[in-house]
Amino acid sequence: MLVARRPIRRLVVTAVAAALLALAAAPASGAGTYDVIACDGMPVTASGWTSYAVGAMPGVTTDDCIDGGGFGGALLGHTVNPPGGRRGWIFTAPAGTLIDGLTLTRSLAVAGGTTAPAYEYGVYLYHPTPASGPNNFYGTAEHCTGSIDCTHLAALGQSMQWTATQPTYALIARVVCDAGDRGTCASATQPVAASFEITHADARLVDAEPPTLTAAPRGDLLSGRTLWGSQSFTVAAADVGGGVAQALVEVDGTVVATYPFDAPDGTCSVPYSVPVPCPLAATQTFAFDTASLPDGSHTLRLIVQDATDDNQVTAGPYLLVTSQRGLPNGSPAVASARLAAGLAAGLRGGAHHTLAVGFGARAVLRGRLLAAGGTPVAHARLLVSARRRGGGWQSLATVHTAANGRYALQLPAGPSRRLRVSYRTMTRDARPVAAAQTVLRVRAGVHASFPARVVRGRAATFAGRVLGSPLPRGGKLVEFQALQGASWVTFAVTHTDSSGRFSIRYTFAPGPSSRHKLRAYVPYEGDFGWDAGATRPQAIVVLAR
């Protein structure tokens, strides 16, 4: 009589009690284990299980895991079944591992009695062999024959749990007509003669081989220099078994950071769903934030673990010196200092707090850094910042002091700006302990052309261009001026276009012939970065008509 109450693809889950389990055997000394979960919303074949069919007996194997069901096998009824028919699934340990245990959630249904030839269900175990495939049977994790025996097995519970007592390379969950040469299994009156379905499988693999480093770790983190902020390191490792899973940073005996290795298919994260979840070889660069450590000297080790989290290889120790304030700035690095700054047209001559230069000129920023007692601070790094009219401070450059504490920096050409030089005791200090400011005023650049002779009453064209950008919205104001005595008098105005060009037609009033000096003048405006500037005076003859 058949025990099952419904078809194979929707069997009721039953289990086996721990009383039927073999005595547990701990993994080999120094070995670690990891679990591979199967039938968790993905095809069971993805988790290393392979369908199994032997003999001419009508039967099927099923995989409904992706739809929320299970996987299993069945021998069909309503027929006289020839001997040796088998349907089921095989799980084989990947290279470098053995099967250490198995947990199943499964249901089963078997027809007939216990006298051979009979229908059977079981999970069969195999030793490792040099040949490929599970061909060295040594025992069963669970087993039953006929409807009565299998009903008793199913009644013990829903979960089957087994732990290996011998090295196990492969296992097979299957139903079988074990007739051998003694005839055929009896014809079952139901559609299914023997079946099982597994809705959850958890294979525990033992991995005795630790990972190896395929190259010496490298990177700034391991340089031995004083470090701050994020620092990189590169690890190259390989493994036989579950693959290299993660790199750990250990500082002063405590693991302070964990870095998983990338797996192209995203399988290297617990719970594992494939037999080899992590890359067998990997080279990867990681970044460690030294700000997580107190400033000072530390002992650092790198640890690479495989998928078991127990097998590992270490590198180091390395000396790690951290200082989030950076390095001492200058000799001596002082907390109280005097910083002077001035501007000059060249490296020689006096320096001034405020300097006015023509458009395109490159002034020199000069000064000296002294300790409070007057001792020069040599080889100090100074930060030079600039602020344009209406803008904020922006870093411009760095400059270092010489042995006598002096420094010099040729400034790039540009608009008028305020300059600030600052000194920090440590190179990464947030605030300076000394600072000095200067002001550079740059005259606007302007070119213009005037005709040498004009006739009164006839329009003459004055044109030119204002240099420098950005220009004020609507263009830059330009004034045309004539020299009267000692003063310049504006006689016409215009604005540039967006490119800085300007042009105006001007007609001199009737009168006698005369001579004048004219210029184009660019006045100061708050939204233009340069100070007032003008062209050189040009002589012009105005003829009577």
C-alpha positions as CSV (number, residue, x, y, z in Angstrom):
1,M,0.0,0.0,0.0
2,L,1.3,3.5,-0.9
3,V,2.0,5.9,1.9
4,A,1.8,9.1,-0.1
5,R,-1.5,11.1,-0.1
6,R,-0.8,13.4,-3.0
7,P,1.4,13.6,-6.2
8,I,5.2,13.9,-6.0
9,R,5.3,17.6,-6.9
10,R,3.4,18.6,-3.8
11,L,4.4,16.1,-1.1
12,V,3.8,16.7,2.6
13,V,7.1,17.4,4.5
14,T,8.2,14.8,7.1
15,A,11.5,14.2,8.9
16,V,13.8,11.9,10.7
17,A,14.6,12.1,14.5
18,A,18.1,12.5,15.8
19,A,17.9,8.9,17.3
20,L,18.6,7.5,13.8
21,L,21.7,9.6,13.2
22,A,25.2,8.2,13.2
23,L,27.7,9.5,15.8
24,A,29.1,12.9,14.8
25,A,32.7,13.3,13.8
26,A,34.4,16.6,14.2
27,P,36.2,18.1,11.2
28,A,39.8,17.3,10.8
29,S,42.2,19.3,13.0
30,G,42.8,22.7,11.5
31,A,39.9,22.4,9.1
32,G,36.9,24.7,8.8
33,T,33.4,24.1,7.5
34,Y,30.9,26.1,5.4
35,D,27.3,25.4,4.4
36,V,25.7,25.3,1.0
37,I,22.0,26.0,0.9
38,A,20.0,24.4,-1.9
39,C,16.4,24.9,-3.1
40,D,16.1,28.5,-1.7
41,G,14.2,30.1,-4.6
42,M,16.7,29.0,-7.3
43,P,17.1,25.8,-9.3
44,V,18.7,23.1,-7.3
45,T,21.3,22.5,-10.0
46,A,22.8,25.9,-9.3
47,S,23.7,24.6,-5.8
48,G,25.7,21.6,-7.1
49,W,23.0,18.9,-7.2
50,T,22.8,16.8,-10.3
51,S,19.8,14.7,-11.4
52,Y,20.2,10.9,-11.3
53,A,18.5,8.2,-13.3
54,V,19.4,4.6,-13.8
55,G,17.5,1.7,-15.4
56,A,14.5,1.3,-17.7
57,M,11.9,1.7,-14.9
58,P,9.5,4.5,-15.7
59,G,10.3,7.5,-13.5
60,V,11.0,11.2,-13.2
61,T,13.2,13.7,-11.4
62,T,11.7,17.1,-10.6
63,D,13.0,20.6,-9.7
64,D,10.4,23.1,-8.6
65,C,12.7,25.1,-6.3
66,I,12.5,28.2,-8.3
67,D,8.7,28.3,-7.9
68,G,8.9,27.7,-4.1
69,G,8.6,24.0,-4.2
70,G,11.2,21.3,-3.9
71,F,13.3,18.8,-5.9
72,G,13.0,15.0,-5.9
73,G,12.5,11.8,-7.8
74,A,9.7,9.2,-8.4
75,L,9.2,5.7,-9.8
76,L,5.9,5.4,-11.5
77,G,3.1,2.9,-10.7
78,H,0.5,1.1,-12.8
79,T,3.2,-1.1,-14.3
80,V,5.5,-4.0,-13.6
81,N,8.8,-2.3,-12.9
82,P,12.0,-3.9,-14.1
83,P,14.8,-4.3,-11.6
84,G,17.4,-1.7,-10.8
85,G,15.4,1.4,-11.6
86,R,16.6,4.5,-9.7
87,R,15.6,8.2,-9.7
88,G,17.2,10.9,-7.5
89,W,19.8,13.6,-7.1
90,I,23.6,13.6,-6.4
91,F,25.6,16.1,-4.4
92,T,29.4,16.0,-4.9
93,A,31.9,17.8,-2.8
94,P,34.0,20.3,-4.9
95,A,37.8,19.9,-5.1
96,G,39.6,20.4,-1.8
97,T,36.5,19.6,0.3
98,L,34.5,16.7,1.8
99,I,30.9,16.5,2.9
100,D,30.8,16.8,6.7
101,G,27.0,16.8,7.2
102,L,23.6,17.2,5.6
103,T,20.3,18.6,6.8
104,L,17.2,17.9,4.7
105,T,13.5,18.9,4.9
106,R,11.9,16.2,2.9
107,S,8.8,14.0,2.4
108,L,8.6,10.4,1.1
109,A,6.1,7.8,0.0
110,V,7.0,4.2,-0.7
111,A,4.7,1.2,-1.8
112,G,5.0,-2.5,-1.1
113,G,6.5,-4.7,1.6
114,T,10.0,-5.2,2.9
115,T,10.6,-8.5,1.2
116,A,12.9,-8.3,-1.9
117,P,12.3,-7.3,-4.6
118,A,11.1,-4.1,-3.0
119,Y,10.8,-0.3,-3.4
120,E,13.3,1.7,-1.2
121,Y,14.2,5.3,-0.3
122,G,17.5,6.4,1.0
123,V,20.4,8.9,1.2
124,Y,23.5,6.9,0.2
125,L,27.1,7.8,1.0
126,Y,30.3,7.4,-0.9
127,H,34.0,7.5,-0.1
128,P,36.4,9.6,-2.1
129,T,38.0,7.7,-5.1
130,P,40.5,8.7,-7.7
131,A,37.9,8.2,-10.4
132,S,35.3,10.9,-11.0
133,G,31.7,10.4,-9.8
134,P,30.3,8.7,-6.6
135,N,31.2,5.1,-7.2
136,N,32.5,3.9,-3.8
137,F,29.4,3.3,-1.6
138,Y,29.9,2.8,2.1
139,G,26.6,3.4,3.9
140,T,23.4,5.4,4.3
141,A,22.4,8.6,6.1
142,E,18.8,7.3,6.2
143,H,17.1,4.4,4.6
144,C,13.8,2.5,4.5
145,T,12.2,-0.3,2.5
146,G,8.5,-0.8,1.7
147,S,5.5,1.2,2.9
148,I,5.5,0.2,6.6
149,D,9.2,0.8,7.2
150,C,9.1,4.1,5.3
151,T,5.9,5.2,7.2
152,H,7.8,4.7,10.4
153,L,10.7,6.7,9.1
154,A,8.4,9.6,8.0
155,A,6.6,9.6,11.3
156,L,9.8,10.5,13.2
157,G,9.8,14.1,12.0
158,Q,10.3,16.5,9.1
159,S,14.0,17.1,9.3
160,M,16.8,14.6,8.5
161,Q,20.1,15.5,10.0
162,W,23.3,13.6,9.4
163,T,27.0,14.1,10.4
164,A,29.8,12.2,8.7
165,T,31.8,9.7,10.6
166,Q,33.9,8.8,7.5
167,P,35.4,10.8,4.7
168,T,32.5,11.4,2.3
169,Y,32.9,12.6,-1.2
170,A,29.4,12.3,-2.5
171,L,25.8,11.4,-1.5
172,I,22.7,10.4,-3.4
173,A,19.1,10.9,-2.4
174,R,17.0,8.5,-4.4
175,V,14.1,6.0,-4.7
176,V,14.9,2.6,-6.1
177,C,13.4,-0.7,-7.2
178,D,16.0,-3.0,-5.6
179,A,15.0,-6.2,-7.4
180,G,18.5,-7.2,-8.5
181,D,18.3,-10.5,-10.4
182,R,15.3,-11.7,-8.3
183,G,12.5,-10.6,-10.6
184,T,10.6,-7.4,-10.8
185,C,9.1,-5.0,-8.2
186,A,5.3,-5.4,-7.8
187,S,3.0,-3.2,-9.8
188,A,1.6,-0.4,-7.7
189,T,-2.1,0.4,-8.0
190,Q,-1.3,4.1,-7.4
191,P,0.2,6.5,-10.1
192,V,3.5,6.7,-8.0
193,A,5.2,3.6,-6.6
194,A,8.0,5.4,-4.7
195,S,8.8,9.1,-4.4
196,F,10.6,11.7,-2.3
197,E,10.7,15.5,-2.3
198,I,13.3,17.8,-0.7
199,T,12.2,21.4,0.0
200,H,15.4,22.5,1.8
201,A,18.9,21.1,1.7
202,D,21.9,22.3,3.7
203,A,25.2,20.5,2.9
204,R,28.0,21.2,5.3
205,L,31.5,21.0,3.6
206,V,34.7,20.5,5.4
207,D,37.7,22.4,3.9
208,A,41.1,21.5,5.4
209,E,43.3,23.7,3.2
210,P,44.0,27.3,4.2
211,P,44.3,30.0,1.5
212,T,47.7,31.1,0.3
213,L,49.2,34.4,-0.6
214,T,50.2,34.4,-4.3
215,A,52.2,37.7,-3.9
216,A,53.4,39.8,-1.0
217,P,50.8,42.4,0.1
218,R,51.7,45.9,-1.0
219,G,50.4,49.4,-0.7
220,D,50.8,52.7,1.2
221,L,49.2,51.2,4.3
222,L,52.2,48.9,4.6
223,S,54.9,51.4,3.8
224,G,56.0,52.1,7.4
225,R,55.6,55.9,6.8
226,T,53.5,58.1,9.0
227,L,50.0,58.0,7.6
228,W,46.7,59.7,7.9
229,G,43.3,59.4,6.3
230,S,42.4,56.6,3.9
231,Q,45.3,54.4,2.8
232,S,45.2,51.5,0.2
233,F,46.6,48.0,0.3
234,T,46.5,45.2,-2.3
235,V,46.1,41.5,-1.5
236,A,46.6,38.6,-3.9
237,A,45.5,35.2,-2.7
238,A,44.3,31.7,-3.8
239,D,42.4,28.8,-2.3
240,V,41.5,25.2,-3.0
241,G,38.0,24.6,-1.7
242,G,35.4,27.3,-1.1
243,G,37.6,30.2,-2.3
244,V,39.0,33.3,-0.8
245,A,36.2,35.1,1.0
246,Q,37.6,38.2,2.8
247,A,40.7,40.1,4.0
248,L,40.9,41.4,7.5
249,V,43.0,44.2,9.0
250,E,44.2,43.4,12.5
251,V,45.7,46.3,14.5
252,D,47.3,45.7,17.9
253,G,45.8,42.2,18.1
254,T,42.2,43.2,17.2
255,V,40.4,42.9,13.9
256,V,39.3,46.4,13.0
257,A,38.1,46.1,9.4
258,T,36.8,43.3,7.1
259,Y,36.9,43.5,3.3
260,P,35.0,40.8,1.2
261,F,36.5,39.7,-2.0
262,D,34.4,40.4,-5.1
263,A,32.7,37.4,-6.8
264,P,31.6,38.1,-10.3
265,D,28.2,36.5,-9.8
266,G,27.7,37.8,-6.2
267,T,27.8,34.4,-4.5
268,C,30.5,35.1,-1.9
269,S,28.2,36.1,0.9
270,V,26.6,34.0,3.6
271,P,24.3,32.0,3.2
272,Y,26.2,30.4,0.4
273,S,24.1,28.9,-2.4
274,V,26.9,27.3,-4.6
275,P,29.6,24.8,-3.7
276,V,32.4,27.1,-4.5
277,P,31.0,30.5,-3.5
278,C,34.1,32.6,-3.5
279,P,36.9,33.2,-6.1
280,L,39.6,30.6,-6.2
281,A,42.1,33.3,-7.0
282,A,41.8,37.1,-6.5
283,T,43.9,40.2,-6.5
284,Q,42.1,43.2,-5.0
285,T,42.9,46.6,-3.6
286,F,41.1,47.9,-0.5
287,A,41.2,51.2,1.4
288,F,41.6,51.4,5.2
289,D,40.7,54.6,7.1
290,T,43.5,55.3,9.6
291,A,41.4,57.9,11.3
292,S,39.7,55.0,13.1
293,L,42.9,54.5,15.1
294,P,44.5,56.7,17.8
295,D,47.6,58.6,16.7
296,G,50.8,56.7,17.3
297,S,52.6,53.5,16.5
298,H,50.7,50.3,15.9
299,T,51.3,46.7,14.9
300,L,49.3,45.6,11.8
301,R,48.7,42.2,10.3
302,L,46.7,41.3,7.2
303,I,44.6,38.1,7.4
304,V,43.0,36.3,4.4
305,Q,40.2,33.8,5.2
306,D,38.5,31.3,2.9
307,A,34.8,30.6,2.8
308,T,34.9,28.8,6.2
309,D,36.0,31.9,8.1
310,D,38.3,29.5,10.0
311,N,41.0,28.7,7.5
312,Q,43.3,31.7,7.1
313,V,46.8,32.9,6.1
314,T,48.4,36.0,7.7
315,A,50.9,38.5,6.5
316,G,53.0,40.8,8.8
317,P,53.4,42.2,11.3
318,Y,53.9,45.7,9.8
319,L,54.7,48.9,11.5
320,L,51.9,51.4,11.2
321,V,52.4,55.0,12.4
322,T,49.3,57.2,12.3
323,S,48.9,60.9,12.8
324,Q,45.7,62.6,11.6
325,R,47.5,65.9,12.1
326,G,50.0,64.9,9.5
327,L,53.8,65.5,9.9
328,P,55.7,68.1,11.9
329,N,55.8,71.2,9.7
330,G,59.3,72.7,9.5
331,S,62.4,72.6,11.7
332,P,61.6,73.4,14.3
333,A,57.8,72.8,14.1
334,V,56.4,75.4,16.5
335,A,53.1,76.3,18.0
336,S,53.9,80.0,18.2
337,A,55.4,81.7,15.1
338,R,55.7,85.0,13.4
339,L,54.9,85.1,9.6
340,A,55.7,88.0,7.4
341,A,54.4,88.5,3.8
342,G,54.9,91.2,1.2
343,L,54.7,91.8,-2.5
344,A,57.4,93.0,-4.9
345,A,57.8,93.4,-8.7
346,G,60.7,91.0,-8.6
347,L,63.0,88.9,-6.4
348,R,65.0,91.9,-5.5
349,G,64.0,95.2,-4.0
350,G,61.6,96.0,-1.2
351,A,58.3,94.2,-0.6
352,H,55.1,96.1,0.2
353,H,51.9,95.2,1.9
354,T,50.0,96.6,-1.1
355,L,51.4,96.6,-4.6
356,A,49.9,97.9,-7.9
357,V,51.0,96.4,-11.2
358,G,49.9,96.5,-14.8
359,F,47.7,94.0,-16.5
360,G,49.5,90.7,-17.1
361,A,52.3,91.4,-14.6
362,R,53.5,88.6,-12.4
363,A,54.3,89.9,-8.9
364,V,56.4,88.0,-6.3
365,L,55.1,87.1,-2.9
366,R,57.9,87.1,-0.3
367,G,58.3,86.8,3.4
368,R,59.8,85.0,6.3
369,L,58.7,82.5,9.0
370,L,60.3,82.8,12.5
371,A,59.7,81.0,15.8
372,A,58.7,83.2,18.7
373,G,62.3,83.7,19.8
374,G,63.4,84.7,16.3
375,T,64.8,81.3,15.2
376,P,64.2,80.7,11.5
377,V,61.7,77.9,10.8
378,A,63.3,75.9,7.9
379,H,61.6,73.6,5.4
380,A,58.1,74.5,6.5
381,R,55.1,74.1,4.1
382,L,53.1,77.3,3.8
383,L,49.7,77.5,2.2
384,V,49.0,80.4,-0.1
385,S,45.3,81.4,-0.7
386,A,43.8,84.1,-2.8
387,R,40.5,85.9,-2.7
388,R,39.2,87.8,-5.7
389,R,36.9,90.8,-5.3
390,G,33.5,89.5,-4.2
391,G,34.6,85.9,-3.8
392,G,35.8,83.5,-1.1
393,W,39.2,82.2,-0.2
394,Q,40.6,79.6,-2.6
395,S,43.9,77.6,-2.3
396,L,46.4,79.0,-4.8
397,A,49.7,77.2,-4.1
398,T,52.1,75.9,-1.5
399,V,55.6,77.2,-0.9
400,H,58.4,76.0,1.4
401,T,60.7,78.0,3.5
402,A,64.5,77.9,3.0
403,A,67.0,77.2,5.8
404,N,66.9,80.9,6.8
405,G,63.1,80.8,7.0
406,R,62.5,82.9,3.9
407,Y,60.2,82.0,1.1
408,A,59.3,83.4,-2.3
409,L,56.5,82.6,-4.8
410,Q,56.0,84.2,-8.3
411,L,52.3,84.7,-8.6
412,P,50.4,83.9,-11.8
413,A,49.0,86.8,-13.8
414,G,45.4,87.5,-12.9
415,P,43.0,90.0,-11.4
416,S,43.3,92.1,-8.3
417,R,43.2,89.9,-5.2
418,R,44.0,89.6,-1.5
419,L,46.6,87.0,-0.7
420,R,47.0,85.1,2.5
421,V,49.9,83.0,3.7
422,S,49.4,80.6,6.6
423,Y,51.5,78.2,8.6
424,R,50.3,75.1,10.5
425,T,52.4,73.3,13.2
426,M,51.4,70.0,11.7
427,T,50.7,69.6,8.0
428,R,47.1,68.5,8.5
429,D,46.1,70.8,11.3
430,A,42.7,72.4,10.7
431,R,43.8,75.9,11.8
432,P,47.0,77.8,11.2
433,V,49.0,79.2,14.1
434,A,50.3,82.1,12.0
435,A,49.0,84.0,9.0
436,A,49.8,87.2,7.0
437,Q,47.9,89.0,4.3
438,T,48.8,91.3,1.4
439,V,46.9,93.1,-1.4
440,L,47.8,93.0,-5.1
441,R,46.1,95.6,-7.3
442,V,46.1,94.9,-11.0
443,R,45.2,97.6,-13.5
444,A,42.7,96.7,-16.1
445,G,44.0,96.0,-19.6
446,V,42.6,97.9,-22.5
447,H,43.6,98.5,-26.1
448,A,42.1,101.3,-28.3
449,S,42.8,102.9,-31.7
450,F,42.1,106.6,-32.5
451,P,42.4,108.1,-36.0
452,A,45.4,110.5,-36.3
453,R,43.2,113.2,-38.0
454,V,39.5,113.9,-37.9
455,V,37.4,116.6,-39.4
456,R,34.9,118.6,-37.4
457,G,31.4,117.7,-38.3
458,R,32.3,114.3,-39.6
459,A,31.8,111.1,-37.5
460,A,35.0,109.4,-36.4
461,T,35.2,105.8,-35.1
462,F,37.0,104.9,-31.9
463,A,37.4,101.2,-31.2
464,G,39.2,98.8,-28.9
465,R,39.0,95.9,-26.5
466,V,39.0,95.4,-22.7
467,L,41.1,92.5,-21.6
468,G,40.2,90.1,-18.7
469,S,37.2,88.0,-17.8
470,P,34.6,87.6,-16.6
471,L,33.0,90.9,-17.7
472,P,30.2,92.6,-15.9
473,R,26.7,91.6,-17.0
474,G,25.8,94.0,-19.8
475,G,29.4,94.7,-20.7
476,K,32.2,96.7,-19.2
477,L,31.9,100.5,-19.0
478,V,34.5,102.4,-21.2
479,E,35.1,106.1,-21.1
480,F,36.7,108.2,-23.8
481,Q,38.7,111.1,-22.2
482,A,40.6,114.1,-23.4
483,L,43.3,115.9,-21.5
484,Q,42.4,119.4,-20.4
485,G,45.2,121.0,-18.5
486,A,46.3,118.5,-15.9
487,S,42.9,116.6,-15.8
488,W,41.3,114.1,-18.0
489,V,37.7,114.9,-19.0
490,T,35.2,112.3,-20.3
491,F,33.6,113.2,-23.6
492,A,31.9,109.9,-24.5
493,V,31.0,106.5,-23.0
494,T,30.1,103.0,-24.2
495,H,30.0,99.4,-23.1
496,T,31.8,96.4,-24.4
497,D,30.1,93.4,-25.9
498,S,30.4,89.9,-24.3
499,S,33.9,89.4,-25.9
500,G,35.2,92.8,-24.5
501,R,35.2,94.7,-27.8
502,F,33.8,98.2,-28.0
503,S,33.3,100.8,-30.7
504,I,31.8,104.3,-30.9
505,R,31.2,106.9,-33.6
506,Y,31.9,110.5,-32.4
507,T,31.5,113.8,-34.2
508,F,33.5,116.8,-33.0
509,A,31.6,120.1,-33.0
510,P,32.4,122.9,-35.6
511,G,35.3,125.1,-34.7
512,P,38.9,125.9,-35.4
513,S,41.6,123.2,-35.9
514,S,43.1,121.9,-32.7
515,R,45.3,119.2,-31.2
516,H,44.3,116.9,-28.4
517,K,45.5,113.9,-26.4
518,L,42.9,111.2,-26.0
519,R,42.7,107.9,-24.1
520,A,40.2,105.0,-23.4
521,Y,39.6,104.7,-19.7
522,V,38.2,101.6,-17.9
523,P,36.9,102.7,-14.5
524,Y,36.7,100.6,-11.4
525,E,33.5,98.5,-11.0
526,G,32.7,96.2,-8.1
527,D,31.8,93.3,-10.4
528,F,34.9,93.5,-12.5
529,G,38.1,91.9,-11.1
530,W,40.6,94.6,-12.1
531,D,41.3,98.1,-10.9
532,A,40.9,101.1,-13.1
533,G,43.1,101.2,-16.2
534,A,43.7,103.3,-19.3
535,T,45.4,103.2,-22.7
536,R,48.5,105.4,-23.3
537,P,47.5,108.9,-24.4
538,Q,47.4,109.3,-28.2
539,A,47.7,112.6,-30.1
540,I,44.9,113.5,-32.5
541,V,44.5,116.5,-34.8
542,V,41.0,117.9,-35.2
543,L,40.7,119.9,-38.4
544,A,38.3,122.7,-39.1
545,R,35.8,121.8,-41.8
